[in-house]
Amino acid sequence: MRVLVVENDRVTLLGQIGVALEEAGAELDICRPHAGDAIPADETGHDAIVVMGGPQNARDDENHAYLPDLAALMRRFGDAEKSVLGVCLGSQLLARAYGAENLIGTHPEFGWCQVALTKDGAGDPVLSAAAGDFPIFEWHSDSFTLPEGAVRLAGNAAAENQAFRLGRAIYGTQFHFEASRPVVEAWVETFPDLIRTTAPEWHARRDALAAEHGPAADATGLALARAWVATIGAAEARRVA
């Protein structure tokens, strides 16, 4: 199992997604286009793609010229019926790739927030790994409309489209289900000023919030990660058969 992981920021931690990929014995190829790495030309060298978050917005081609190529690559994976996962910025790029609208600066969220599954989410092979209503970490200001044909899997009051699926295993999640408590602590240490600006009151309460919501969020994140990674193996088994 060979998985392409695209990182869009200088500090990108795979967290629970990395745990699940390691458990599955996946070989990871890390691409850092923000640091000058070239976007692969096509999907043929990998079984799946994971596109992580970042500070960019999904339409900021002027400052991040690689974004159109990355969106196109995600669609190539999806059209080839390979597993695709977009997290936060990755979900926004996935929506762009399939013709949806990006909503810039309209849906800010930060911290552990409650997200609820839709009826379709409760029956989905991946999202059903979460409880019907669950805490999970959020850090975004943008959102998106759903691509044509997408199934809405989760939402909340701040951002209606928190998770969606296209086809068999093309998934976008606005929330950071990779963000275990160690990942969040690393973000706090790396981006203290940005976090204070984003959520001035959160910093003083973070220990209490982590104790209250962290265990459930960590467990949910790992369950979702394992369920998505299983879609890669299912695709491989189908191709061998």
Buried (B, 14 or more C-beta within 10 A) or exposed (E): BEBBBBBBBEEBBBBBBBBBBEEBEBEBEEBBBBEEEEBBEEBEEBBBBBBBBBBBBBBBBEEBEBBBBBBBBBBBBBBEBBBBBBBBBBBBBBBBBBEBEBBBEEBBBBBBBEBBBBEBBBEBBBBBBBBEEBBBBBBBBBBBBBBEEBBBBBBBEBBBBBBBBBBBBBBBBBBBBBBBBEBBEBBBEEBEEEBBEBBEEBEEEBEEBBEEBBEBBBBBBBBBBBBBBBBBBEBBEEEEE
